[in-house]
C-alpha cells in the first residue's frame, strides 16, 4: 500500500510539471526599404503597432512595432522596492550588424527604444496601477481606460540610450494595496539609425539582435511576475535597397568623331599641326547608389583601346570619365578618371548623395605623342569600337 501511494504522488507531480506553460523564444521583424528616392532615406515598412490605432497623432512616421510579450503581474503598494510596483525596465541602445545576403557586405545600425505601450487589465481603472503618471525613467504621453478595467498607456522614455526603470502605482504608500493585472498589447517606439542607403549596394540586408526577458534581463517587469510567455525576444532587421540608375546620352552618341579643337580645317589650310585629337561626350545621370565602370575594347593597346586605319596602322585612345559632384572616386571628385579594361579591373564609384539628372562626360583622347603618327597617313580613317560598361549590380 505504501509503494502504491508513493507512485500516485509522483505521477501527480509529473502531471503538474507538464501543465506549466513553457517560455518561448519570441521573434519580431523590423523592415525598411529604399527605392531610389531623392530624400536619400529609408522608408519604414514595418506594420504599425496596435497602439497607433488609438493614438495616431502620437505615432511617429518611423519606428513603432508590436512586441508579443504578455505576462501576469502582482502589484503591491507601500513597499520600499519599486520592483513590487508596476515596473518596466527597457534595454539600452544596441548596435546591430547587418549583412548583404549575397555578398556579405556589412553595415551597422543602432536601435534605441524611446517609448513603450501596454494594455494592463484586471481591476477597475481607479485601482489600476498604470492609471496615473509613471515615475523613474518615463513620462506619460497618453492613456485610455475602458469600463472593463483595462488601461492602455503610452509612456515616453526619458533617456533612450540607457533607460532608467519606469514604475507606477495607485495610492502610493497604501500597504493594503494589492492587485493582479494581465498585461498584453505591448508595443514600442524606436529610433533606428541606419547607414545612408546611397552608400549601400542594392539587395537585401539582414541582421538580428536578441534580448533577454525576465528578472535582471533586458526587458524586466519587476517582482511577482508569472505566466511570462517568452524568455528571449529576437528582433530581425530586413533592409531592402533598390537604386535608381540611369544614363541618358544625346542622339548620335553611339558614334564619337575624334578631331582637333575647331575641326580639321585649320590644319588642312596649312596651319599648325593639331596637338590633341579628342571628343568629349556629354550625358545625364540619375544615380542613388554606388556603381562600377570599366571599358571593353575592339582593339587593345596596352591598357588602352586602339583605333586602326585600313592599312592596320594603330594608335591608342585614352578613355576617361567625369561624373557629377554627388559621385566620388576614392573619396575625391570623379574628374577625368581613366577607365580600366575588363570587369575584373572595374573602378568603384561611391555616392555622396542622390544624383538626379546631373551632367557628366566621357572623354576620348588620342595622346599628344601619337598624333603625328596619324598625320603621317593623311586621308585615312581610323576606327575602333569602345564599349563603356556601367554596373550598378556590383
Secondary structure, DSSP 4 states (H G I P E B T S, - for coil): -HHHHHHHHHHHHHHHHHHSPPPEEEEEEEEEEE---TT---EE-SPPPTHHHH-GGGS-SS-EEE----EEEEEESS-S-GGGSEEEB----EEEEEEETTT--EEEEEEEEEEEEEEEESS-GGG-TTSS--EESEEEEEEEE-TTS-EEEEEEES-GGGPPPEEE-SSTT-TT-EEEEEEEEEEEEEEEE---GGGS-SEEEEEEEEEEBSTTSSBB--SSEE---EEEEEEEEEEEE---EEEEE-TTTT----B-TT-SHHHHTT-PPPS-EEEEEEEEEEESS-EEEEEEESSEETTEEEEE-TT--EEEEEEEEE--TTEEETTEE-SSEEPPBSGGGPEEEEESS-EEEEEEEEEEEE-HHHHHHHHTTTT---B--EEEEEES--
